[in-house]
Amino acid sequence: MSSDSDHQCPVDGSVDQQEMIPSKKNAVLVDGVVLNGPTTDAKAGEKFVEEACRLIMEEVVLKATDVNEKVCEWRPPEQLKQLLDLEMRDSGEPPHRLLELCRDVIRYSVKTNHPRFFNQLYAGLDYYSLVARFMTEALNPSVYTYEVSPVFLLVEEAVLKKMIEFIGWKEGDGIFNPGGSVSNMYAMNLARYKYCPDIKEKGLSGSPRLILFTSAECHYSMKKAASFLGIGTENVCFVETDGRGKMIPEELEKQVWQARKEGAAPFLVCATSGTTVLGAFDPLDEIADICERHGLWLHVDASWGGSALMSRKHRKLLHGIHRADSVAWNPHKMLMAGIQCCALLVKDKSDLLKKCYCAKASYLFQQDKFYDVSYDTGDKSIQCSRRPDAFKFWMTWKALGTSGLEERVNRALALSRYLVDEIKKREGFKLLLEPEYANICFWYIPPSLREMEEGPEFWAKLNLVAPAIKERMMKKGSLMLGYQPHRGKVNFFRQVVISPQVSREDMDFLLDEIDLLARYIDDHNRIRSTSNEENYQNGH
């Protein structure tokens, strides 16, 4: 006869595999539902996953990175609604039909992995990050407690520690969250909590009129965060910038004094390292001096430019960032960790982040667990469920090493330099300004405007050029490039180099293609104008 000790679980927690196999039991009927085992057809599901993965490999991983393929298969919304079967029905679709739908989704989606996708501040395919994403999607973890996400919490801790090191802090804290916009909101709320901690419990009613300062070139998320947090967009002071788009420190200090004079309470300055359009870097040392004099929290939105910290050659762009109280940095941009992968990093190590955001949910964050509960980091987040985004960056970093990430940054900026030099050589292309990062802003002046004097009529006509080229570009599917007007400047192209799959030939192709598309439009418009003139003269 066996003793009780024979059935006790070993100290290491291992269990006999045989004990974990459930015994078969008779069916049970509850509320008209038969409960006798799973109803999912596992074999069919596994086969579908296998075939879908093969499709993804062929149509996305292989084709989407091929320059001979289109960047996009453009269709207007109403036509695309007809091409796609978007309706959800009472009965499910068979696997072969689902695979057809998958193929259609891929066909009509923009291939952001394509070497000639230059439309946003993210691009390209990192294979290691992609594998990490496949893994996390399959495992479906939520990063709030160590018990449900042990590996990914340790990975996040390791990645945050390394990012903090590159900022230049000896210690710090942080959290990965959904996007730079959310990081900026976190930082704004954290700075407010540090300034008046009672606001967490008592709300806005007893708080002073809080004022924050940021660059006129800042990301639009600053206004959204001020609105969302109840600070109010009227209490966001936009500081003037110089000709390169950098915040002017003297103007910042003037505005801080003016706010105090009006009886307001300044509490935060947000500097930008890598503005969205011009790629400008605010002078952090001078701004930090002002923050220290006035007792203001300094947040640096380095969502775009933070990756320059990985480069010994280019990290000088962020000189003084170690003096910041918080930093937003998005590895999903220049370092290609895959959307979304964004960190808020905080210099404070006194658990300020947790004090500001904790709600002490007893069903998640029990303090009498059998392990070290300091690894239950979920109470530092405004979210409950949270994706293991740090894992993507960790996998890429493990694969490439710090030197590989540095090379990625250096190569992107070298290609940017090459493109700038080519723009200067080519007739019809005109730079807005010399870039200091990977944002190259330029106009294309078609032949019909090259002899025109640069007056109001010239600029009005030039304003129409970029949108017309963009339309033709999208319909052809040859590349994608962003354009915009900006602070009194008419529409211009903004080209951004990120992906290591981009080559010098792609830079040449970009300029050749713009010239080709513009000449087609120019000739087409001239023909149409001539035709209209002839019709008018003929009385038609």
Summary of the structure (lengths in Angstrom):
residues: 540
radius of gyration: 27.9
end to end distance: 109.7
largest distance: 113.4
contacts: 1633
relative contact order: 0.11
helix: 47%
strand: 13%
